[in-house]
Amino acid sequence: MRASAFKRYSILGQLGVWTILLLIFSVEEMDYSSVGVSLAYGFCKTLVWPLAVYPHYYGLLPILQKGRLWLYFGLTFLLIFFTASLSVGVDQIFPFGYDYDYDPEADFWGNVFYYFLLVGLITAVSSLYYFIEVWQTNQERSFQLRQQKLEAELNFLKSQINPHFLFNTLNNIYSYVQTGNAQAATMLERLSSILRFMVYEGSSELVRLQQELEAVENLLEINKMKNSKQANIVLKTEGVKGYHLIAPLIIVNFVENACKHSDAINNPEGFIRVAVQVKEGDLCVLQIANSVRAQKKVDNAYGGVGLENMMKRLELQYGSKFQLEQKEVGNRYELNLELPLNRKE
């Protein structure tokens, strides 16, 4: 329960408790007085008891929390004793009916003790509520801190982009411009589109799967432009709809990792094949297969910080709802990722 809702219900609870006490005091007095007098008596008695409850709640319990026990118990005793004496005073000065058998002098200390126990009981109940409220507030604060930490960590992981890819692509664009290659403008446009997606959409909780795949397509096309003879860089999609939503930069980062460690640019036989299929129940299946440079090992290419960060992102976004498998067969690396998609309302 949120702290605001907890406080709202607590106010209703307090009103309920004081109303019940008003009725108890009034009904008890009706044996001796008229209805009007009984209600007035009940109202006066009900006004006395909060004089112990609220000062104790807002003034003395914080003293207890600070560990000042003797001061707390001393002031609490005086406060309850004062309230109990005041309750007896209301009994003595109130105009009762003639049938009420009451001896003020003989019954004073007995009634003080009686009211001391009652006021002490309701004060103790309010103390229980105080510590529940403190616990609730601490839980809310702890939850908010955890959320802020997770959001900060998630935003950090999202913001990561491989500098090697960025500078390498900029160098390609520069060389194309120098030689007057017409592909410079197209490559720059695709790079701009990728960076725009990362900057503006990367901070979102969810993006359209189509947007994510557009960034993947631009990424693969840039790599194809680096070797005009390379025809083995392929993206296939199936079942993707406009209402499908996914956490941003999940597929992009896996594909970018494949591009980074594949030999497709320099090796005519090299390849990068990406397939994204949305199955029944909005289950997204990502399959990536790519050739790996002979001198590279999967542990170096796909292990370490890159894969660790992607696993953290998947766990933060999807908990235990995703499945990730990867394997190496010769100079071929394969990755299979399954995760549930959201739908745009």
Secondary structure, DSSP 4 states (H G I P E B T S, - for coil): --HHHHHHHHHHHHHHHHHHHHHHHHHHHTTTS-HHHHHHHHHHHHHHTHHHHHHIIIIIHHHHHTT-HHHHHHHHHHHHHHHHHHHHHHHHHS---TT----HHHHHHHHHHHHHHHHHHHHHHHHHHHHHHHHHHHHHHHHHHHHHHHHHHHHHHHH---HHHHHHHHHHHHHHHHHT-THHHHHHHHHHHHHHIIIIITTSS-EEHHHHHHHHHHHHHHHHHT-TT---EEEEEES--TTEEE-TTHHHHHHHHHHHH--TTT-TT--EEEEEEEETTTEEEEEEEEE--TT--HHHHHSHHHHHHHHHHHHHHHTTS-EEEEEEETTEEEEEEEEEPEE--
